[in-house]
Amino acid sequence: MESPSPASSTKLNNSISQFKEDYEKFVAPLKAFNEESPGRQRSQEHQEIGQEAYMKRLESFNKFRGSWLNLPSKISPVALASHGWSVYNENTVKCKECNAFLSVKVESSSPGDFDEQKHAIKYISSQIRFGHDTRCFWHSKIILQLPDEDFNFREAFMLVKLSLRRHKDSPFEFSKTFNNKPILDEKMEQYLSILLKEDEKACMLAFHGWLPDSSSEKNLSDGLKCRFCAARIGIDPYSMKMPFNPIKFHERYCPVRVNTVDYQENVLVRNMDDLNTSNNIVESLRGIQDYIDYYKSPSEENVLNAEAEISNVPTADN
């Protein structure tokens, strides 16, 4: 293959420079804010209160599962556990740090009184943060992020890929649609194209929060578990007749399922650096260009011109 022309090299350098400029403008401030946020600082000061402790609190709700399934996402087990609450009984949670109790009841004196129910939800939502003793670690003026919210997607991808490799003969298939719509839109497919080509199944599962279930009482690779809602699914043997849906099989209050698009976009932004690490310059620049286009919302003509320009850039492998 002929060496790149000066014009092609100039286009490549311009694209990379433009990417760096937009990265500094849009992403760097978001990362800096996240690093300096009170929630992040609190987690760093209390390393013992992390993902493992969160999962333990979350799974305590399984004792009275029927009582907690239909609560709104603002006061769901995920919201409660991420703010230090464990289940105490069918309608009450307790903080083990400050021994505070919180009643979680969404009832009204008149059935169908939605205004009264909304008021109850709003009150409980605030008490999730303020219901702790003022000296308690969990007492907070802000909504805390989930412990594993900043997970490394590429690392999760490798873990799932290795786990699935042990079950290569298992009839474990997954669905690519949810509610009759593609789980990934065209823009996201382009951004994830590198990992999708390497292992589509592992990419889809890891991207939507699934990890090998290390807490399994059987073999460590016998199942998958959501890092956010603790939902579990067995891989070997996979007994369900329908394909596994990486969104539908989460708990109904899981952030992956409550607002899927917001969740997907957050994962992309937080992992942008790793996702664009590739020996294939064309694929990498397509991901970069997609990210820039997403924020700048260019005209259709500009998008077509950008795609045409990128398609003419030679790869590093040739």
Contacts in CASP RR format, 6 or more apart in sequence:
PFRMAT RR
TARGET T0000
AUTHOR 0000-0000-0000
METHOD contacts of the structure
MODEL  1
MESPSPASSTKLNNSISQFKEDYEKFVAPLKAFNEESPGRQRSQEHQEIG
QEAYMKRLESFNKFRGSWLNLPSKISPVALASHGWSVYNENTVKCKECNA
FLSVKVESSSPGDFDEQKHAIKYISSQIRFGHDTRCFWHSKIILQLPDED
FNFREAFMLVKLSLRRHKDSPFEFSKTFNNKPILDEKMEQYLSILLKEDE
KACMLAFHGWLPDSSSEKNLSDGLKCRFCAARIGIDPYSMKMPFNPIKFH
ERYCPVRVNTVDYQENVLVRNMDDLNTSNNIVESLRGIQDYIDYYKSPSE
ENVLNAEAEISNVPTADN
1 314 0 8 1.000
1 318 0 8 1.000
4 12 0 8 1.000
4 313 0 8 1.000
4 314 0 8 1.000
8 312 0 8 1.000
8 313 0 8 1.000
8 314 0 8 1.000
11 309 0 8 1.000
11 312 0 8 1.000
11 313 0 8 1.000
12 281 0 8 1.000
12 285 0 8 1.000
12 313 0 8 1.000
15 285 0 8 1.000
15 288 0 8 1.000
15 289 0 8 1.000
15 309 0 8 1.000
15 310 0 8 1.000
15 313 0 8 1.000
16 285 0 8 1.000
16 288 0 8 1.000
18 292 0 8 1.000
19 285 0 8 1.000
19 288 0 8 1.000
19 289 0 8 1.000
19 291 0 8 1.000
19 292 0 8 1.000
22 291 0 8 1.000
22 292 0 8 1.000
22 295 0 8 1.000
22 296 0 8 1.000
23 272 0 8 1.000
26 295 0 8 1.000
27 269 0 8 1.000
27 272 0 8 1.000
30 269 0 8 1.000
34 40 0 8 1.000
34 150 0 8 1.000
37 142 0 8 1.000
37 145 0 8 1.000
38 140 0 8 1.000
38 142 0 8 1.000
39 140 0 8 1.000
39 142 0 8 1.000
39 144 0 8 1.000
39 145 0 8 1.000
40 145 0 8 1.000
42 137 0 8 1.000
42 140 0 8 1.000
42 144 0 8 1.000
43 49 0 8 1.000
43 50 0 8 1.000
43 147 0 8 1.000
46 137 0 8 1.000
49 84 0 8 1.000
49 137 0 8 1.000
49 147 0 8 1.000
50 147 0 8 1.000
51 147 0 8 1.000
51 148 0 8 1.000
51 227 0 8 1.000
53 147 0 8 1.000
54 81 0 8 1.000
54 82 0 8 1.000
54 146 0 8 1.000
54 147 0 8 1.000
54 148 0 8 1.000
55 215 0 8 1.000
55 230 0 8 1.000
56 86 0 8 1.000
57 80 0 8 1.000
57 81 0 8 1.000
57 84 0 8 1.000
57 85 0 8 1.000
57 86 0 8 1.000
58 77 0 8 1.000
58 78 0 8 1.000
58 81 0 8 1.000
58 229 0 8 1.000
58 230 0 8 1.000
59 230 0 8 1.000
60 81 0 8 1.000
60 86 0 8 1.000
60 87 0 8 1.000
61 68 0 8 1.000
61 77 0 8 1.000
61 80 0 8 1.000
61 81 0 8 1.000
61 87 0 8 1.000
63 87 0 8 1.000
64 87 0 8 1.000
64 89 0 8 1.000
64 90 0 8 1.000
67 90 0 8 1.000
67 91 0 8 1.000
68 76 0 8 1.000
68 77 0 8 1.000
68 87 0 8 1.000
69 251 0 8 1.000
69 252 0 8 1.000
69 253 0 8 1.000
71 77 0 8 1.000
71 104 0 8 1.000
71 106 0 8 1.000
71 253 0 8 1.000
72 106 0 8 1.000
72 121 0 8 1.000
72 253 0 8 1.000
73 79 0 8 1.000
73 253 0 8 1.000
73 255 0 8 1.000
73 258 0 8 1.000
74 121 0 8 1.000
74 125 0 8 1.000
75 104 0 8 1.000
75 106 0 8 1.000
75 121 0 8 1.000
75 124 0 8 1.000
75 125 0 8 1.000
75 128 0 8 1.000
76 253 0 8 1.000
77 87 0 8 1.000
77 229 0 8 1.000
77 251 0 8 1.000
77 253 0 8 1.000
78 146 0 8 1.000
78 228 0 8 1.000
78 229 0 8 1.000
78 251 0 8 1.000
78 253 0 8 1.000
78 254 0 8 1.000
78 255 0 8 1.000
79 125 0 8 1.000
79 128 0 8 1.000
79 253 0 8 1.000
80 93 0 8 1.000
80 104 0 8 1.000
80 128 0 8 1.000
82 144 0 8 1.000
82 145 0 8 1.000
82 146 0 8 1.000
82 147 0 8 1.000
83 128 0 8 1.000
83 129 0 8 1.000
83 132 0 8 1.000
83 138 0 8 1.000
83 140 0 8 1.000
83 144 0 8 1.000
84 95 0 8 1.000
84 96 0 8 1.000
84 97 0 8 1.000
84 132 0 8 1.000
84 138 0 8 1.000
85 93 0 8 1.000
85 94 0 8 1.000
85 95 0 8 1.000
85 102 0 8 1.000
85 128 0 8 1.000
85 138 0 8 1.000
86 93 0 8 1.000
86 94 0 8 1.000
86 95 0 8 1.000
86 96 0 8 1.000
87 93 0 8 1.000
87 94 0 8 1.000
88 94 0 8 1.000
88 101 0 8 1.000
91 103 0 8 1.000
91 104 0 8 1.000
91 105 0 8 1.000
92 101 0 8 1.000
92 102 0 8 1.000
92 103 0 8 1.000
92 104 0 8 1.000
93 101 0 8 1.000
93 102 0 8 1.000
93 104 0 8 1.000
94 100 0 8 1.000
94 101 0 8 1.000
94 102 0 8 1.000
95 101 0 8 1.000
95 102 0 8 1.000
95 132 0 8 1.000
95 136 0 8 1.000
95 138 0 8 1.000
97 132 0 8 1.000
97 136 0 8 1.000
97 137 0 8 1.000
97 138 0 8 1.000
98 132 0 8 1.000
98 133 0 8 1.000
98 135 0 8 1.000
98 136 0 8 1.000
98 138 0 8 1.000
98 139 0 8 1.000
99 133 0 8 1.000
100 131 0 8 1.000
100 132 0 8 1.000
100 133 0 8 1.000
100 136 0 8 1.000
102 124 0 8 1.000
102 127 0 8 1.000
102 128 0 8 1.000
102 131 0 8 1.000
104 124 0 8 1.000
105 120 0 8 1.000
106 117 0 8 1.000
106 120 0 8 1.000
106 121 0 8 1.000
106 124 0 8 1.000
107 117 0 8 1.000
107 120 0 8 1.000
108 116 0 8 1.000
108 117 0 8 1.000
108 120 0 8 1.000
109 116 0 8 1.000
110 116 0 8 1.000
129 138 0 8 1.000
129 139 0 8 1.000
129 140 0 8 1.000
129 141 0 8 1.000
129 142 0 8 1.000
129 143 0 8 1.000
129 144 0 8 1.000
130 139 0 8 1.000
131 139 0 8 1.000
132 138 0 8 1.000
132 139 0 8 1.000
133 139 0 8 1.000
146 228 0 8 1.000
146 255 0 8 1.000
148 227 0 8 1.000
148 228 0 8 1.000
149 266 0 8 1.000
150 270 0 8 1.000
151 209 0 8 1.000
151 227 0 8 1.000
152 271 0 8 1.000
152 274 0 8 1.000
153 206 0 8 1.000
153 207 0 8 1.000
153 267 0 8 1.000
153 270 0 8 1.000
153 271 0 8 1.000
153 274 0 8 1.000
153 275 0 8 1.000
154 195 0 8 1.000
154 271 0 8 1.000
154 274 0 8 1.000
154 275 0 8 1.000
154 277 0 8 1.000
156 206 0 8 1.000
156 209 0 8 1.000
156 211 0 8 1.000
156 227 0 8 1.000
157 195 0 8 1.000
157 199 0 8 1.000
157 202 0 8 1.000
157 203 0 8 1.000
157 206 0 8 1.000
157 207 0 8 1.000
159 206 0 8 1.000
159 211 0 8 1.000
159 212 0 8 1.000
160 202 0 8 1.000
160 205 0 8 1.000
160 206 0 8 1.000
160 210 0 8 1.000
160 211 0 8 1.000
160 212 0 8 1.000
160 224 0 8 1.000
161 198 0 8 1.000
161 199 0 8 1.000
161 202 0 8 1.000
161 206 0 8 1.000
162 212 0 8 1.000
163 212 0 8 1.000
163 221 0 8 1.000
163 223 0 8 1.000
163 224 0 8 1.000
163 235 0 8 1.000
164 172 0 8 1.000
164 199 0 8 1.000
164 201 0 8 1.000
164 202 0 8 1.000
164 205 0 8 1.000
164 235 0 8 1.000
166 221 0 8 1.000
166 236 0 8 1.000
167 221 0 8 1.000
167 235 0 8 1.000
167 236 0 8 1.000
170 235 0 8 1.000
170 236 0 8 1.000
170 237 0 8 1.000
170 238 0 8 1.000
171 238 0 8 1.000
172 201 0 8 1.000
172 235 0 8 1.000
172 236 0 8 1.000
172 238 0 8 1.000
172 244 0 8 1.000
173 243 0 8 1.000
173 244 0 8 1.000
174 201 0 8 1.000
174 204 0 8 1.000
174 205 0 8 1.000
174 243 0 8 1.000
174 244 0 8 1.000
174 245 0 8 1.000
174 246 0 8 1.000
175 183 0 8 1.000
175 242 0 8 1.000
175 243 0 8 1.000
175 244 0 8 1.000
175 245 0 8 1.000
175 246 0 8 1.000
175 248 0 8 1.000
176 182 0 8 1.000
176 183 0 8 1.000
176 184 0 8 1.000
176 204 0 8 1.000
177 183 0 8 1.000
178 245 0 8 1.000
178 247 0 8 1.000
178 248 0 8 1.000
178 260 0 8 1.000
183 204 0 8 1.000
183 208 0 8 1.000
183 246 0 8 1.000
183 247 0 8 1.000
183 260 0 8 1.000
184 192 0 8 1.000
184 204 0 8 1.000
184 264 0 8 1.000
187 290 0 8 1.000
187 294 0 8 1.000
188 264 0 8 1.000
188 268 0 8 1.000
189 196 0 8 1.000
190 286 0 8 1.000
190 287 0 8 1.000
190 290 0 8 1.000
191 268 0 8 1.000
191 275 0 8 1.000
191 287 0 8 1.000
191 290 0 8 1.000
191 291 0 8 1.000
192 203 0 8 1.000
192 207 0 8 1.000
192 275 0 8 1.000
193 283 0 8 1.000
193 286 0 8 1.000
193 287 0 8 1.000
194 275 0 8 1.000
194 278 0 8 1.000
194 280 0 8 1.000
194 283 0 8 1.000
194 284 0 8 1.000
195 202 0 8 1.000
195 203 0 8 1.000
195 275 0 8 1.000
196 203 0 8 1.000
196 204 0 8 1.000
204 246 0 8 1.000
205 224 0 8 1.000
205 246 0 8 1.000
207 246 0 8 1.000
207 264 0 8 1.000
207 267 0 8 1.000
208 246 0 8 1.000
208 247 0 8 1.000
208 250 0 8 1.000
208 256 0 8 1.000
208 263 0 8 1.000
209 226 0 8 1.000
209 227 0 8 1.000
209 228 0 8 1.000
209 246 0 8 1.000
209 256 0 8 1.000
210 224 0 8 1.000
210 225 0 8 1.000
210 226 0 8 1.000
210 227 0 8 1.000
210 233 0 8 1.000
210 246 0 8 1.000
211 224 0 8 1.000
211 225 0 8 1.000
211 226 0 8 1.000
211 227 0 8 1.000
212 220 0 8 1.000
212 221 0 8 1.000
212 223 0 8 1.000
212 224 0 8 1.000
212 225 0 8 1.000
213 220 0 8 1.000
213 222 0 8 1.000
213 223 0 8 1.000
213 224 0 8 1.000
213 225 0 8 1.000
213 232 0 8 1.000
213 234 0 8 1.000
214 220 0 8 1.000
214 225 0 8 1.000
215 225 0 8 1.000
216 222 0 8 1.000
216 223 0 8 1.000
221 235 0 8 1.000
221 236 0 8 1.000
222 234 0 8 1.000
222 235 0 8 1.000
222 236 0 8 1.000
223 232 0 8 1.000
223 233 0 8 1.000
223 234 0 8 1.000
223 235 0 8 1.000
223 236 0 8 1.000
224 232 0 8 1.000
224 233 0 8 1.000
224 234 0 8 1.000
224 235 0 8 1.000
225 231 0 8 1.000
225 232 0 8 1.000
225 233 0 8 1.000
226 232 0 8 1.000
226 250 0 8 1.000
226 251 0 8 1.000
226 254 0 8 1.000
226 256 0 8 1.000
228 250 0 8 1.000
228 254 0 8 1.000
228 255 0 8 1.000
228 256 0 8 1.000
229 250 0 8 1.000
229 251 0 8 1.000
229 253 0 8 1.000
229 254 0 8 1.000
229 255 0 8 1.000
229 256 0 8 1.000
229 257 0 8 1.000
230 251 0 8 1.000
231 249 0 8 1.000
231 250 0 8 1.000
231 251 0 8 1.000
231 254 0 8 1.000
233 244 0 8 1.000
233 249 0 8 1.000
238 244 0 8 1.000
247 256 0 8 1.000
247 257 0 8 1.000
247 260 0 8 1.000
248 257 0 8 1.000
250 256 0 8 1.000
250 257 0 8 1.000
251 257 0 8 1.000
252 258 0 8 1.000
255 263 0 8 1.000
256 263 0 8 1.000
268 275 0 8 1.000
268 291 0 8 1.000
272 291 0 8 1.000
275 287 0 8 1.000
276 284 0 8 1.000
276 287 0 8 1.000
276 288 0 8 1.000
277 284 0 8 1.000
278 284 0 8 1.000
279 316 0 8 1.000
279 317 0 8 1.000
280 315 0 8 1.000
280 316 0 8 1.000
280 317 0 8 1.000
281 313 0 8 1.000
281 314 0 8 1.000
281 315 0 8 1.000
281 316 0 8 1.000
282 310 0 8 1.000
282 311 0 8 1.000
282 313 0 8 1.000
282 315 0 8 1.000
285 310 0 8 1.000
285 313 0 8 1.000
286 307 0 8 1.000
286 310 0 8 1.000
289 306 0 8 1.000
289 307 0 8 1.000
289 310 0 8 1.000
293 303 0 8 1.000
293 306 0 8 1.000
298 306 0 8 1.000
END
